[in-house]
Amino acid sequence: MYRYDEFDAAFVNDRVAQFSDQVRRRISGELTEDQFRPLRLMNGLYLQLHAYMLRVAVPYGTLSSKQMRMLGHIARKYDRGYGHFTTRQNIQYNWPKLRDIPDILADLASVEMHAIQTSGNCIRNVTTDQFAGAAADEIIDPRPVAEIIRQWSSLHPEFTFLPRKFKIAITGAPQDRAAIKFHDIGLMAQTNGSGDVGWAVYVGGGLGRTPMVAKLINGFVPHEHLLAYLESIMRVYNRYGRRDNKYKARIKILVHEEGLENIKGQVEAEFAEVRGGVLTLPQQELDRITDYFAQPAYKDTGVVSVDIEREKILDPSYARFLENNTFPHARPGYTSVTISLKPIGGAPGDATAEQMEAVADLAEQYSFDELRVTHEQNLVLPHVALTDLRAVYDGLVEARLADANAGEITDMITCPGLDFCALANARSIPIAQDISKRFASPDRQKEIGKLKIKISGCINACGHHHVGHIGILGVEKKGTELYQITVGGDGSEDAAVGKILGPGFVAEEVPSAIERLVDAYIAKRETEDEPFIAAYRRLGDAPFKEALYGNG
């Protein structure tokens, strides 16, 4: 795990001091809200529907136990006892007081954390696969590259005030678990014929009011030239990205309007100028950063598998947890454990201070002091010995975090919606709660299988509804909250934008509408193992549209 050097520490501490003075001047009235707004956004502070909201960066989703305990401390001391983990692998506090923000940032700085690059028209927190550095199918751990991108972008003078916010995601595996094709830039590790590692670069993806799948701009950028290639893309975007209309300011619009080949030509021209220059990653620096992400001191316990069939007899709940919430590890005898933040009837992504501290304890004892935040609003213990699985599970049961629903219908992504957000048109959390109650039965969830529901309270799509196998979008029409339903979205390597099937439903009708979609899928799937998204691609819209609206 990366540790701050002297520059990092000085940079963050100086920013805390600067913003503390800016907060003081805002409270005293020396700064107006209009003057304060760009300053607070550079420090992750939003003004939401009811209160300020502070978004804290978790670079590439990786945390230590000490850092997680600090997040719990902040929730308890400065908020209402909980935090909300987001799709950008960050955490948000919904109720901090302005006067407390300097103290919060100082507390964060004491554990090498900050709120920089979590808002504003800059390069935002770089996200990765939540199993990075542990997954059995991984070509390379992407986190050292993500850290290099963080350092490159944090104070880059050309990219401080971009036409619009800019998001980068990176995965080191052929299975895309970071939704890279729905980012401004997406990176996927590749190997060439000589076995060298490089990166396939996708550009122009995004959600919001104009969802687009990113396009491949370069199939293989050598590892040492990646930073130069990214800078070339950023320069072209900064030069030509629209600043007259924020709805058309993202790079996806630039790529769409100018054409991929035109943009690629300009990027390649820039790349020819800078390739081999100061942006070339020295092997010594690559090695230095990579050393921070060295593999833990694994132990050979002699146990390389768990008898799930036996556990189904002894403890069915534990067996279900093993089936759904563990992920294959590169090291025999180990696994990665997903901690679901999606309890039945709960607010997806929320964790209490006590739960954060419990997870920190488990990570310290059983996961080499390391944990992850996922872009699906869950947590992960990345390195758990199979011999410790039962102890981890028992600890999660005690912390009320043992829901064995990872990847199932109740494991929903949900934005804060109209309960918190000033931009939202409709509530999203109550919809998720009602759906999870409708499908609460473990047997029912198992019958349905892997199915991703994603819910947004407005067209900005913070809940990623466009890429849900079933997506739900809250809209407002003549004072009534309505919910449009989309089908067929996919955030994986087979990326697709969901299709709206018809008119929206009022809130009370949504769980039944989802149940009709699920029943249609179960009735028409070829086998019990055919996933929802595969059945939709085979069958098309018609049976699902009929399930929602009938033949009329």
NORLIN-V853381 format. One record per residue. RES is the residue in one letter. SS is DSSP state (a for helix, b for strand, c for the rest). BURIAL is b if it has 24 or more other ideal C-beta (glycine too) atoms within 12 Angstrom, else e. D_LAST is the distance of its C-alpha to the last C-alpha in Angstrom with 1 decimal. Layout:
res=RES ss=SS burial=BURIAL d_last=D_LAST
res=RES ss=SS burial=BURIAL d_last=D_LAST
This chain:
res=M ss=c burial=b d_last=57.3
res=Y ss=c burial=b d_last=58.4
res=R ss=c burial=e d_last=61.2
res=Y ss=c burial=b d_last=62.0
res=D ss=c burial=e d_last=65.1
res=E ss=a burial=e d_last=67.4
res=F ss=a burial=e d_last=65.3
res=D ss=a burial=b d_last=62.1
res=A ss=a burial=e d_last=63.8
res=A ss=a burial=e d_last=65.5
res=F ss=a burial=e d_last=62.4
res=V ss=a burial=b d_last=60.3
res=N ss=a burial=e d_last=63.1
res=D ss=a burial=e d_last=63.8
res=R ss=a burial=b d_last=60.2
res=V ss=a burial=b d_last=60.3
res=A ss=a burial=e d_last=63.4
res=Q ss=a burial=e d_last=62.0
res=F ss=a burial=b d_last=58.8
res=S ss=a burial=b d_last=60.8
res=D ss=a burial=e d_last=62.8
res=Q ss=a burial=b d_last=59.6
res=V ss=a burial=b d_last=58.1
res=R ss=a burial=e d_last=61.5
res=R ss=a burial=e d_last=61.5
res=R ss=a burial=b d_last=57.9
res=I ss=a burial=e d_last=58.8
res=S ss=a burial=e d_last=62.0
res=G ss=c burial=e d_last=60.3
res=E ss=c burial=e d_last=62.0
res=L ss=c burial=e d_last=58.6
res=T ss=c burial=e d_last=55.7
res=E ss=a burial=e d_last=52.1
res=D ss=a burial=e d_last=51.5
res=Q ss=a burial=e d_last=54.7
res=F ss=a burial=b d_last=53.8
res=R ss=a burial=e d_last=50.2
res=P ss=a burial=e d_last=51.0
res=L ss=a burial=b d_last=53.7
res=R ss=a burial=b d_last=51.6
res=L ss=a burial=b d_last=48.8
res=M ss=c burial=b d_last=51.4
res=N ss=c burial=b d_last=52.0
res=G ss=c burial=b d_last=48.5
res=L ss=b burial=b d_last=48.4
res=Y ss=b burial=b d_last=45.3
res=L ss=b burial=b d_last=44.8
res=Q ss=c burial=b d_last=41.6
res=L ss=c burial=e d_last=39.8
res=H ss=c burial=e d_last=42.5
res=A ss=c burial=b d_last=45.3
res=Y ss=b burial=b d_last=46.6
res=M ss=b burial=b d_last=45.2
res=L ss=b burial=b d_last=47.4
res=R ss=b burial=b d_last=46.1
res=V ss=b burial=b d_last=48.6
res=A ss=c burial=b d_last=48.8
res=V ss=c burial=b d_last=48.8
res=P ss=a burial=b d_last=49.7
res=Y ss=a burial=b d_last=47.8
res=G ss=a burial=b d_last=46.9
res=T ss=b burial=b d_last=50.3
res=L ss=b burial=b d_last=52.2
res=S ss=b burial=b d_last=55.4
res=S ss=a burial=b d_last=55.9
res=K ss=a burial=b d_last=58.1
res=Q ss=a burial=b d_last=55.4
res=M ss=a burial=b d_last=52.8
res=R ss=a burial=b d_last=55.2
res=M ss=a burial=b d_last=55.7
res=L ss=a burial=b d_last=52.0
res=G ss=a burial=b d_last=52.1
res=H ss=a burial=b d_last=55.2
res=I ss=a burial=b d_last=53.6
res=A ss=a burial=b d_last=50.6
res=R ss=a burial=b d_last=53.0
res=K ss=a burial=e d_last=55.5
res=Y ss=a burial=b d_last=53.5
res=D ss=c burial=b d_last=50.0
res=R ss=c burial=e d_last=48.3
res=G ss=c burial=e d_last=49.0
res=Y ss=b burial=b d_last=46.2
res=G ss=b burial=b d_last=44.9
res=H ss=b burial=b d_last=41.6
res=F ss=b burial=b d_last=41.5
res=T ss=c burial=b d_last=39.3
res=T ss=c burial=b d_last=37.6
res=R ss=c burial=b d_last=40.7
res=Q ss=c burial=b d_last=42.8
res=N ss=c burial=b d_last=44.4
res=I ss=b burial=b d_last=44.8
res=Q ss=b burial=b d_last=44.1
res=Y ss=b burial=b d_last=45.8
res=N ss=c burial=b d_last=43.9
res=W ss=c burial=b d_last=46.7
res=P ss=c burial=b d_last=50.0
res=K ss=c burial=e d_last=52.4
res=L ss=a burial=b d_last=53.7
res=R ss=a burial=e d_last=57.3
res=D ss=a burial=b d_last=56.7
res=I ss=a burial=b d_last=55.1
res=P ss=a burial=b d_last=58.6
res=D ss=a burial=e d_last=59.5
res=I ss=a burial=b d_last=56.2
res=L ss=a burial=b d_last=56.7
res=A ss=a burial=b d_last=60.3
res=D ss=a burial=b d_last=59.3
res=L ss=a burial=b d_last=56.8
res=A ss=a burial=b d_last=59.6
res=S ss=c burial=e d_last=61.8
res=V ss=c burial=b d_last=59.6
res=E ss=c burial=b d_last=58.8
res=M ss=c burial=b d_last=55.5
res=H ss=c burial=b d_last=54.2
res=A ss=c burial=b d_last=51.3
res=I ss=c burial=b d_last=52.0
res=Q ss=c burial=b d_last=49.3
res=T ss=c burial=b d_last=46.5
res=S ss=c burial=b d_last=45.5
res=G ss=c burial=b d_last=46.4
res=N ss=c burial=b d_last=46.2
res=C ss=c burial=b d_last=48.0
res=I ss=b burial=b d_last=47.4
res=R ss=c burial=b d_last=45.8
res=N ss=c burial=b d_last=46.5
res=V ss=c burial=b d_last=46.3
res=T ss=b burial=b d_last=44.1
res=T ss=b burial=b d_last=44.4
res=D ss=c burial=b d_last=43.3
res=Q ss=c burial=b d_last=44.0
res=F ss=c burial=b d_last=45.9
res=A ss=c burial=b d_last=48.1
res=G ss=c burial=b d_last=51.6
res=A ss=c burial=b d_last=50.7
res=A ss=b burial=b d_last=47.9
res=A ss=c burial=e d_last=49.0
res=D ss=c burial=e d_last=47.0
res=E ss=b burial=b d_last=48.5
res=I ss=c burial=b d_last=50.5
res=I ss=c burial=b d_last=52.1
res=D ss=c burial=b d_last=51.9
res=P ss=c burial=b d_last=50.2
res=R ss=a burial=b d_last=51.6
res=P ss=a burial=b d_last=55.0
res=V ss=a burial=b d_last=53.2
res=A ss=a burial=b d_last=50.9
res=E ss=a burial=b d_last=54.1
res=I ss=a burial=b d_last=55.7
res=I ss=a burial=b d_last=52.7
res=R ss=a burial=b d_last=53.0
res=Q ss=a burial=b d_last=56.7
res=W ss=a burial=b d_last=56.3
res=S ss=a burial=b d_last=53.5
res=S ss=a burial=b d_last=54.8
res=L ss=c burial=e d_last=57.4
res=H ss=c burial=b d_last=56.7
res=P ss=a burial=e d_last=57.8
res=E ss=a burial=e d_last=55.4
res=F ss=a burial=b d_last=52.3
res=T ss=c burial=e d_last=52.8
res=F ss=c burial=e d_last=50.8
res=L ss=c burial=b d_last=48.1
res=P ss=c burial=b d_last=45.5
res=R ss=c burial=b d_last=43.1
res=K ss=c burial=b d_last=43.0
res=F ss=b burial=b d_last=43.3
res=K ss=c burial=b d_last=42.2
res=I ss=b burial=b d_last=43.6
res=A ss=b burial=b d_last=42.7
res=I ss=b burial=b d_last=44.7
res=T ss=b burial=b d_last=44.5
res=G ss=c burial=b d_last=47.3
res=A ss=b burial=b d_last=45.2
res=P ss=c burial=e d_last=43.0
res=Q ss=c burial=b d_last=40.1
res=D ss=c burial=b d_last=38.8
res=R ss=c burial=b d_last=38.8
res=A ss=c burial=b d_last=39.3
res=A ss=c burial=b d_last=36.2
res=I ss=a burial=b d_last=38.7
res=K ss=a burial=b d_last=36.2
res=F ss=a burial=b d_last=34.7
res=H ss=c burial=b d_last=38.1
res=D ss=c burial=b d_last=40.2
res=I ss=b burial=b d_last=42.5
res=G ss=b burial=b d_last=41.8
res=L ss=b burial=b d_last=44.6
res=M ss=b burial=b d_last=44.6
res=A ss=b burial=b d_last=47.9
res=Q ss=b burial=b d_last=48.9
res=T ss=b burial=e d_last=52.0
res=N ss=c burial=e d_last=53.5
res=G ss=c burial=e d_last=55.5
res=S ss=c burial=e d_last=58.6
res=G ss=c burial=e d_last=56.9
res=D ss=c burial=e d_last=57.0
res=V ss=b burial=b d_last=54.4
res=G ss=b burial=b d_last=52.4
res=W ss=b burial=b d_last=49.1
res=A ss=b burial=b d_last=46.0
res=V ss=b burial=b d_last=45.0
res=Y ss=b burial=b d_last=41.5
res=V ss=b burial=b d_last=41.0
res=G ss=c burial=b d_last=38.2
res=G ss=c burial=b d_last=35.7
res=G ss=b burial=b d_last=34.1
res=L ss=c burial=b d_last=31.1
res=G ss=c burial=b d_last=30.6
res=R ss=c burial=e d_last=28.7
res=T ss=c burial=b d_last=29.4
res=P ss=c burial=b d_last=29.1
res=M ss=b burial=b d_last=31.0
res=V ss=c burial=b d_last=32.5
res=A ss=c burial=b d_last=36.2
res=K ss=b burial=b d_last=38.0
res=L ss=b burial=b d_last=41.1
res=I ss=b burial=b d_last=44.1
res=N ss=b burial=b d_last=46.8
res=G ss=b burial=e d_last=46.7
res=F ss=b burial=b d_last=50.0
res=V ss=b burial=b d_last=52.0
res=P ss=b burial=b d_last=55.2
res=H ss=a burial=b d_last=55.6
res=E ss=a burial=b d_last=58.6
res=H ss=a burial=b d_last=56.9
res=L ss=a burial=b d_last=53.6
res=L ss=a burial=b d_last=54.7
res=A ss=a burial=b d_last=55.9
res=Y ss=a burial=b d_last=52.6
res=L ss=a burial=b d_last=50.7
res=E ss=a burial=b d_last=53.1
res=S ss=a burial=b d_last=52.5
res=I ss=a burial=b d_last=48.8
res=M ss=a burial=b d_last=49.4
res=R ss=a burial=b d_last=51.9
res=V ss=a burial=b d_last=49.5
res=Y ss=a burial=b d_last=46.7
res=N ss=a burial=b d_last=49.2
res=R ss=a burial=e d_last=50.5
res=Y ss=a burial=b d_last=47.3
res=G ss=c burial=b d_last=44.7
res=R ss=c burial=e d_last=43.5
res=R ss=c burial=e d_last=45.0
res=D ss=c burial=e d_last=43.8
res=N ss=c burial=e d_last=40.1
res=K ss=a burial=e d_last=39.5
res=Y ss=a burial=e d_last=35.8
res=K ss=a burial=e d_last=37.2
res=A ss=c burial=b d_last=40.2
res=R ss=c burial=b d_last=39.3
res=I ss=a burial=b d_last=40.6
res=K ss=a burial=b d_last=37.1
res=I ss=a burial=b d_last=36.9
res=L ss=a burial=b d_last=40.4
res=V ss=a burial=b d_last=39.6
res=H ss=a burial=b d_last=36.4
res=E ss=a burial=e d_last=38.1
res=E ss=a burial=b d_last=41.5
res=G ss=c burial=e d_last=40.3
res=L ss=a burial=b d_last=41.4
res=E ss=a burial=e d_last=44.3
res=N ss=a burial=e d_last=45.8
res=I ss=a burial=b d_last=45.6
res=K ss=a burial=b d_last=47.0
res=G ss=a burial=e d_last=49.9
res=Q ss=a burial=b d_last=50.8
res=V ss=a burial=b d_last=50.5
res=E ss=a burial=b d_last=52.7
res=A ss=a burial=e d_last=55.2
res=E ss=a burial=b d_last=55.5
res=F ss=a burial=b d_last=55.7
res=A ss=a burial=e d_last=58.6
res=E ss=a burial=e d_last=60.5
res=V ss=a burial=b d_last=60.2
res=R ss=c burial=b d_last=59.9
res=G ss=c burial=e d_last=63.1
res=G ss=c burial=e d_last=64.1
res=V ss=c burial=e d_last=64.2
res=L ss=c burial=b d_last=60.5
res=T ss=c burial=e d_last=61.3
res=L ss=c burial=b d_last=61.0
res=P ss=c burial=e d_last=64.4
res=Q ss=a burial=e d_last=64.5
res=Q ss=a burial=e d_last=66.7
res=E ss=a burial=b d_last=64.1
res=L ss=a burial=b d_last=61.3
res=D ss=a burial=e d_last=63.4
res=R ss=a burial=e d_last=64.3
res=I ss=a burial=b d_last=60.7
res=T ss=a burial=b d_last=59.6
res=D ss=a burial=e d_last=62.4
res=Y ss=c burial=b d_last=60.7
res=F ss=c burial=b d_last=57.8
res=A ss=c burial=e d_last=60.1
res=Q ss=c burial=e d_last=58.8
res=P ss=c burial=b d_last=59.9
res=A ss=c burial=e d_last=62.8
res=Y ss=c burial=e d_last=60.9
res=K ss=c burial=e d_last=62.7
res=D ss=c burial=e d_last=62.7
res=T ss=c burial=e d_last=61.9
res=G ss=c burial=e d_last=61.8
res=V ss=c burial=e d_last=58.3
res=V ss=c burial=e d_last=55.6
res=S ss=c burial=e d_last=52.7
res=V ss=c burial=b d_last=51.3
res=D ss=c burial=e d_last=50.7
res=I ss=a burial=e d_last=47.1
res=E ss=a burial=e d_last=47.0
res=R ss=a burial=e d_last=50.0
res=E ss=a burial=e d_last=48.6
res=K ss=a burial=e d_last=45.5
res=I ss=a burial=e d_last=47.9
res=L ss=a burial=e d_last=50.1
res=D ss=c burial=e d_last=47.6
res=P ss=a burial=e d_last=43.9
res=S ss=a burial=e d_last=43.1
res=Y ss=a burial=b d_last=45.6
res=A ss=a burial=b d_last=44.4
res=R ss=a burial=b d_last=40.8
res=F ss=a burial=b d_last=42.4
res=L ss=a burial=b d_last=44.3
res=E ss=a burial=b d_last=41.3
res=N ss=a burial=b d_last=39.0
res=N ss=a burial=b d_last=41.5
res=T ss=b burial=b d_last=44.1
res=F ss=b burial=b d_last=44.3
res=P ss=b burial=e d_last=46.7
res=H ss=b burial=b d_last=49.9
res=A ss=c burial=b d_last=52.2
res=R ss=c burial=b d_last=55.2
res=P ss=c burial=e d_last=55.5
res=G ss=c burial=e d_last=55.7
res=Y ss=b burial=b d_last=53.5
res=T ss=b burial=b d_last=49.8
res=S ss=b burial=b d_last=47.8
res=V ss=b burial=b d_last=46.1
res=T ss=b burial=b d_last=43.0
res=I ss=b burial=b d_last=43.2
res=S ss=c burial=b d_last=39.8
res=L ss=c burial=b d_last=39.4
res=K ss=c burial=b d_last=36.0
res=P ss=c burial=b d_last=37.0
res=I ss=c burial=b d_last=34.4
res=G ss=c burial=e d_last=33.7
res=G ss=c burial=b d_last=35.9
res=A ss=c burial=b d_last=35.6
res=P ss=c burial=b d_last=35.1
res=G ss=c burial=b d_last=38.2
res=D ss=b burial=b d_last=40.5
res=A ss=b burial=b d_last=43.9
res=T ss=b burial=b d_last=46.7
res=A ss=a burial=b d_last=50.3
res=E ss=a burial=e d_last=51.3
res=Q ss=a burial=b d_last=48.7
res=M ss=a burial=b d_last=49.8
res=E ss=a burial=b d_last=53.3
res=A ss=a burial=b d_last=52.5
res=V ss=a burial=b d_last=50.8
res=A ss=a burial=b d_last=53.8
res=D ss=a burial=b d_last=56.1
res=L ss=a burial=b d_last=54.2
res=A ss=a burial=b d_last=54.2
res=E ss=a burial=b d_last=57.9
res=Q ss=a burial=e d_last=58.7
res=Y ss=a burial=b d_last=56.4
res=S ss=c burial=b d_last=55.0
res=F ss=c burial=b d_last=58.1
res=D ss=c burial=b d_last=57.4
res=E ss=b burial=b d_last=54.2
res=L ss=b burial=b d_last=50.5
res=R ss=b burial=b d_last=47.4
res=V ss=b burial=b d_last=44.5
res=T ss=c burial=b d_last=41.3
res=H ss=c burial=b d_last=38.7
res=E ss=c burial=b d_last=36.2
res=Q ss=c burial=b d_last=38.1
res=N ss=c burial=b d_last=40.1
res=L ss=b burial=b d_last=43.9
res=V ss=b burial=b d_last=45.7
res=L ss=b burial=b d_last=49.2
res=P ss=b burial=b d_last=49.8
res=H ss=b burial=b d_last=52.9
res=V ss=b burial=b d_last=53.1
res=A ss=b burial=b d_last=55.4
res=L ss=a burial=b d_last=53.9
res=T ss=a burial=e d_last=56.8
res=D ss=a burial=b d_last=55.7
res=L ss=a burial=b d_last=52.0
res=R ss=a burial=b d_last=52.5
res=A ss=a burial=e d_last=54.5
res=V ss=a burial=b d_last=51.8
res=Y ss=a burial=b d_last=49.1
res=D ss=a burial=e d_last=51.3
res=G ss=a burial=b d_last=51.9
res=L ss=a burial=b d_last=48.2
res=V ss=a burial=e d_last=47.6
res=E ss=a burial=e d_last=50.3
res=A ss=c burial=b d_last=48.7
res=R ss=c burial=e d_last=45.3
res=L ss=c burial=b d_last=44.0
res=A ss=c burial=b d_last=43.6
res=D ss=c burial=b d_last=39.7
res=A ss=c burial=b d_last=39.1
res=N ss=c burial=b d_last=35.7
res=A ss=c burial=b d_last=36.4
res=G ss=c burial=b d_last=33.5
res=E ss=c burial=b d_last=31.3
res=I ss=c burial=b d_last=28.1
res=T ss=c burial=b d_last=30.2
res=D ss=c burial=b d_last=32.3
res=M ss=c burial=b d_last=30.3
res=I ss=b burial=b d_last=31.5
res=T ss=b burial=b d_last=31.1
res=C ss=c burial=b d_last=32.7
res=P ss=c burial=b d_last=34.6
res=G ss=a burial=b d_last=31.9
res=L ss=a burial=b d_last=32.4
res=D ss=a burial=b d_last=34.9
res=F ss=c burial=b d_last=37.4
res=C ss=c burial=b d_last=36.4
res=A ss=c burial=e d_last=36.9
res=L ss=c burial=b d_last=34.4
res=A ss=c burial=b d_last=31.4
res=N ss=c burial=b d_last=28.5
res=A ss=c burial=b d_last=27.4
res=R ss=c burial=b d_last=28.9
res=S ss=c burial=b d_last=28.4
res=I ss=a burial=b d_last=31.0
res=P ss=a burial=b d_last=29.5
res=I ss=a burial=b d_last=26.1
res=A ss=a burial=b d_last=28.1
res=Q ss=a burial=b d_last=30.1
res=D ss=a burial=b d_last=27.2
res=I ss=a burial=b d_last=25.6
res=S ss=a burial=b d_last=29.1
res=K ss=a burial=e d_last=29.6
res=R ss=a burial=b d_last=26.3
res=F ss=c burial=b d_last=27.6
res=A ss=c burial=e d_last=31.2
res=S ss=c burial=e d_last=32.1
res=P ss=a burial=e d_last=34.2
res=D ss=a burial=e d_last=33.1
res=R ss=a burial=e d_last=29.4
res=Q ss=a burial=b d_last=30.2
res=K ss=a burial=b d_last=32.2
res=E ss=a burial=e d_last=29.5
res=I ss=a burial=b d_last=27.1
res=G ss=c burial=b d_last=29.9
res=K ss=c burial=b d_last=30.2
res=L ss=c burial=b d_last=27.3
res=K ss=c burial=b d_last=27.8
res=I ss=b burial=b d_last=25.9
res=K ss=b burial=b d_last=27.1
res=I ss=b burial=b d_last=26.6
res=S ss=b burial=b d_last=27.7
res=G ss=c burial=b d_last=28.1
res=C ss=c burial=b d_last=28.1
res=I ss=c burial=b d_last=27.7
res=N ss=c burial=b d_last=31.2
res=A ss=c burial=b d_last=29.8
res=C ss=c burial=b d_last=32.8
res=G ss=c burial=b d_last=30.7
res=H ss=c burial=b d_last=29.8
res=H ss=a burial=b d_last=26.0
res=H ss=a burial=b d_last=25.6
res=V ss=a burial=b d_last=27.3
res=G ss=c burial=b d_last=25.8
res=H ss=c burial=b d_last=24.1
res=I ss=b burial=b d_last=21.8
res=G ss=b burial=b d_last=22.5
res=I ss=b burial=b d_last=21.9
res=L ss=b burial=b d_last=22.9
res=G ss=b burial=b d_last=23.8
res=V ss=b burial=b d_last=23.3
res=E ss=b burial=b d_last=24.4
res=K ss=b burial=e d_last=22.5
res=K ss=c burial=e d_last=24.5
res=G ss=c burial=e d_last=26.4
res=T ss=b burial=e d_last=23.7
res=E ss=b burial=b d_last=23.5
res=L ss=b burial=b d_last=20.1
res=Y ss=b burial=b d_last=19.6
res=Q ss=b burial=b d_last=17.8
res=I ss=b burial=b d_last=17.4
res=T ss=b burial=b d_last=18.6
res=V ss=b burial=b d_last=19.1
res=G ss=c burial=b d_last=21.9
res=G ss=c burial=b d_last=24.8
res=D ss=b burial=b d_last=28.3
res=G ss=c burial=b d_last=31.6
res=S ss=c burial=b d_last=33.8
res=E ss=c burial=b d_last=35.6
res=D ss=c burial=e d_last=32.3
res=A ss=c burial=b d_last=31.1
res=A ss=b burial=b d_last=27.6
res=V ss=c burial=b d_last=25.5
res=G ss=c burial=b d_last=22.2
res=K ss=b burial=b d_last=18.9
res=I ss=b burial=b d_last=16.6
res=L ss=c burial=b d_last=13.1
res=G ss=c burial=e d_last=11.5
res=P ss=c burial=e d_last=12.5
res=G ss=c burial=b d_last=15.3
res=F ss=b burial=b d_last=15.9
res=V ss=b burial=e d_last=18.9
res=A ss=a burial=b d_last=21.7
res=E ss=a burial=e d_last=21.4
res=E ss=a burial=b d_last=17.9
res=V ss=a burial=b d_last=19.0
res=P ss=a burial=b d_last=20.9
res=S ss=a burial=e d_last=18.1
res=A ss=a burial=b d_last=15.7
res=I ss=a burial=b d_last=18.5
res=E ss=a burial=b d_last=19.2
res=R ss=a burial=b d_last=15.7
res=L ss=a burial=b d_last=16.4
res=V ss=a burial=b d_last=19.9
res=D ss=a burial=b d_last=19.0
res=A ss=a burial=b d_last=16.8
res=Y ss=a burial=b d_last=19.8
res=I ss=a burial=b d_last=22.3
res=A ss=a burial=e d_last=20.6
res=K ss=a burial=e d_last=20.4
res=R ss=c burial=b d_last=23.7
res=E ss=c burial=e d_last=26.4
res=T ss=c burial=e d_last=29.1
res=E ss=c burial=e d_last=29.7
res=D ss=c burial=e d_last=31.3
res=E ss=c burial=e d_last=28.6
res=P ss=c burial=b d_last=27.7
res=F ss=a burial=b d_last=24.3
res=I ss=a burial=b d_last=24.9
res=A ss=a burial=b d_last=26.1
res=A ss=a burial=b d_last=23.1
res=Y ss=a burial=b d_last=20.8
res=R ss=a burial=b d_last=23.0
res=R ss=a burial=e d_last=23.0
res=L ss=a burial=b d_last=19.3
res=G ss=c burial=e d_last=17.9
res=D ss=c burial=b d_last=14.7
res=A ss=a burial=e d_last=12.1
res=P ss=a burial=b d_last=12.8
res=F ss=a burial=b d_last=13.2
res=K ss=a burial=b d_last=10.2
res=E ss=a burial=e d_last=8.2
res=A ss=a burial=b d_last=10.9
res=L ss=a burial=b d_last=10.4
res=Y ss=a burial=e d_last=6.8
res=G ss=c burial=e d_last=5.5
res=N ss=c burial=e d_last=3.8
res=G ss=c burial=e d_last=0.0
